[in-house]
Amino acid sequence: MPLRYVGLRFHIDTNRINSRQALENMNQLEEWAKNGVIELDISERALEEASAGNDKKRRAKAINHIYSKTYADTPNEQARMKRIEEILFPGGTTNNNQKNDVEIVFNAGKYCYILVTNDGGSKTQPGGILGNVMKLKQELDIEVMSDANAVDLVKHRIAQRDGLCRRISQETNEQLPEWVGLSYPGFNGHFRKGTIPQEVSNGKVPTLFERIQTRGGAVIRTSGQTGF
């Protein structure tokens, strides 16, 4: 039987740290992460941004995530950082917030996470990170999406997973895992028009390890444990 985990790893931007549980899509992503359906982590730079200031709730929420360190030391990594800067800020970065955006995007790409953000891609801010999704994907293979699109992508993977489990159960009489149908019981298989990620619309859904490239670095647990 397939595992409950659907092979999706997300990094959340600072603006998606859901400290007051007011973001519906983030609430859903967090619930899936809690149940082992997806991974939901953060970059060191986003953690530092969230820890600044006097918002104790946001800081407490941020430090509960595993975080990854940047380690952009090689010439190739420095070139990738520079290209991200050119894509996001054609005139160059002018403040620390913009520099942090570059590093957050780089970090997601380095560790093969999908970055979830609310930055850009709107009428008031047409550029930003979401406004450059296609360039980042086509040139650097860095995936970025809104939290709404992330929820749609996970729903699709869950539907695939549960469908496979049911087919295996029918063919082998093996008992269905108890979580089949529970990860998103209200999902009817239909997505909002214009929100389906490319890998869903073209029928190609890569596995977790199809995208991972060994680039060095570390993912750090706030408890002090280290991992990938």
C-alpha positions in Angstrom: 0.0 0.0 0.0 1.1 3.6 -0.6 2.3 5.6 2.4 0.1 8.3 3.9 2.8 10.9 2.9 2.2 12.1 -0.6 5.7 13.3 -1.4 5.3 17.0 -1.2 7.6 19.3 0.7 6.8 23.0 1.3 8.7 25.9 2.6 6.6 28.7 4.0 7.6 32.4 3.5 7.5 34.7 6.5 4.1 36.1 5.4 2.5 32.6 5.6 3.5 32.0 9.3 0.0 31.4 10.6 0.4 32.5 14.2 -3.2 33.4 14.8 -4.7 30.6 12.7 -6.5 33.1 10.6 -5.3 31.8 7.2 -7.7 29.0 6.1 -5.4 27.5 3.6 -2.5 27.5 6.0 -4.6 25.8 8.6 -5.3 23.0 6.1 -1.6 22.7 5.2 -0.6 22.6 8.9 -3.2 19.9 9.6 -1.8 17.7 6.7 1.7 18.3 8.0 0.6 17.3 11.5 -0.8 14.0 10.1 2.2 13.2 8.1 0.6 13.8 4.7 3.1 16.6 3.7 6.2 18.3 5.0 5.9 21.9 6.0 9.2 23.6 6.9 10.9 27.0 6.9 14.2 28.6 5.9 16.6 30.0 8.4 16.1 33.5 7.0 12.3 33.4 7.3 12.7 32.1 10.8 14.9 35.1 11.6 12.4 37.5 10.1 9.6 36.0 12.1 11.6 36.2 15.3 12.3 39.9 14.9 10.0 42.4 16.6 7.6 41.9 19.5 5.2 39.4 18.0 5.7 36.6 20.4 3.0 34.4 18.8 4.6 34.6 15.4 8.0 33.8 16.9 6.7 30.8 18.8 4.9 29.5 15.7 8.0 29.9 13.6 10.4 28.1 15.9 8.2 25.0 15.9 9.2 24.3 12.3 12.3 22.5 11.0 14.5 25.1 9.3 17.1 24.8 6.6 20.4 26.7 6.4 21.4 28.5 3.2 25.1 27.6 2.7 25.4 29.5 -0.6 29.2 29.2 -0.8 30.0 27.7 -4.2 30.4 29.7 -7.4 27.3 27.9 -8.8 25.2 28.8 -5.8 26.4 32.4 -5.8 25.4 32.6 -9.5 22.0 31.2 -8.7 21.5 33.8 -5.9 22.5 36.5 -8.3 20.0 35.3 -11.0 17.2 35.1 -8.4 18.0 38.7 -7.5 17.9 39.8 -11.1 14.5 38.1 -11.6 12.9 39.5 -8.5 14.6 42.9 -8.5 15.9 43.9 -11.9 17.4 47.0 -10.5 19.1 45.1 -7.7 18.1 44.8 -4.0 18.0 48.0 -2.0 17.1 46.8 1.5 17.4 43.8 3.8 13.8 42.7 3.2 14.5 42.3 -0.6 17.8 40.5 0.2 15.9 38.2 2.5 13.4 37.4 -0.3 16.2 36.4 -2.6 17.7 34.1 0.1 14.3 32.6 1.0 13.7 31.7 -2.7 17.2 30.3 -3.1 16.8 28.2 0.0 13.6 26.6 -1.2 15.2 25.7 -4.5 18.4 24.4 -2.9 16.6 21.9 -0.8 13.9 21.1 -3.4 11.0 22.5 -1.5 8.0 24.3 -3.0 7.9 27.8 -1.6 4.5 29.0 -0.4 4.2 32.7 -0.3 1.8 35.6 -0.6 4.4 38.0 -2.0 3.5 39.6 -5.4 1.3 38.4 -8.2 -1.5 40.8 -7.5 -2.9 44.0 -9.0 -1.2 46.2 -6.4 2.1 44.2 -6.6 2.2 42.5 -10.0 5.9 41.5 -9.6 7.4 40.1 -6.5 7.9 36.4 -6.0 4.5 35.1 -7.3 4.7 37.5 -10.2 7.8 35.7 -11.4 6.7 32.0 -10.9 7.3 31.1 -14.5 10.8 32.6 -14.7 11.9 31.0 -11.5 10.6 27.6 -12.7 11.9 27.7 -16.2 15.3 29.1 -15.6 16.2 27.7 -12.1 13.7 24.9 -11.5 12.4 26.7 -8.4 8.8 26.1 -7.6 6.7 28.8 -6.0 3.0 29.0 -5.4 0.3 30.6 -3.2 -1.2 28.7 -0.3 -4.4 28.2 -2.2 -2.5 26.5 -5.1 -0.6 24.4 -2.5 -3.8 23.1 -1.1 -5.1 22.2 -4.5 -1.9 20.4 -5.3 -2.1 18.3 -2.1 -5.7 17.5 -2.7 -4.8 16.1 -6.1 -2.0 14.0 -4.6 -4.4 12.7 -1.9 -7.0 11.8 -4.5 -4.3 9.9 -6.5 -3.0 8.1 -3.3 -6.5 7.1 -2.0 -7.5 5.9 -5.5 -4.4 3.7 -5.7 -5.1 2.3 -2.2 -8.7 1.4 -3.1 -7.6 -0.3 -6.4 -4.9 -2.3 -4.6 -7.5 -3.3 -1.9 -10.0 -4.4 -4.5 -7.4 -6.5 -6.4 -5.7 -8.1 -3.4 -8.3 -8.0 -0.6 -5.8 -6.1 1.5 -7.4 -4.0 4.1 -7.5 -0.3 3.4 -5.4 2.0 5.6 -7.5 3.7 8.2 -6.6 7.1 6.8 -8.0 6.6 3.3 -10.7 9.2 2.8 -9.8 11.1 5.9 -7.1 13.5 4.7 -9.6 15.6 2.9 -13.1 14.0 3.2 -14.9 16.9 1.6 -12.8 17.0 -1.6 -14.9 16.1 -4.7 -12.0 15.9 -7.2 -12.7 19.3 -8.8 -10.3 22.3 -8.7 -10.9 26.0 -9.0 -10.4 27.2 -12.5 -6.9 28.7 -13.1 -5.4 27.3 -9.8 -4.3 23.9 -10.9 -0.4 23.7 -10.9 1.2 22.6 -14.2 2.2 19.2 -13.0 -1.5 18.5 -12.3 -2.9 19.9 -15.5 -0.5 18.0 -17.7 -1.0 14.7 -15.8 2.7 14.5 -14.8 3.2 14.2 -11.0 6.9 13.7 -10.1 7.8 11.7 -7.1 9.7 13.2 -4.2 13.1 12.1 -5.3 12.8 12.9 -9.0 13.5 16.6 -8.2 16.2 16.3 -5.4 19.7 17.2 -6.4 22.6 16.9 -4.0 23.9 20.4 -3.3 25.1 20.2 0.3 23.8 22.0 3.3 21.6 21.0 6.2 18.1 21.1 7.5 17.9 21.9 11.1 15.4 20.9 13.7 14.9 23.6 16.4 15.4 20.9 19.0 19.0 20.6 17.7 18.7 17.5 15.6 20.0 17.6 12.1 18.8 16.0 8.9 19.0 16.2 5.1 
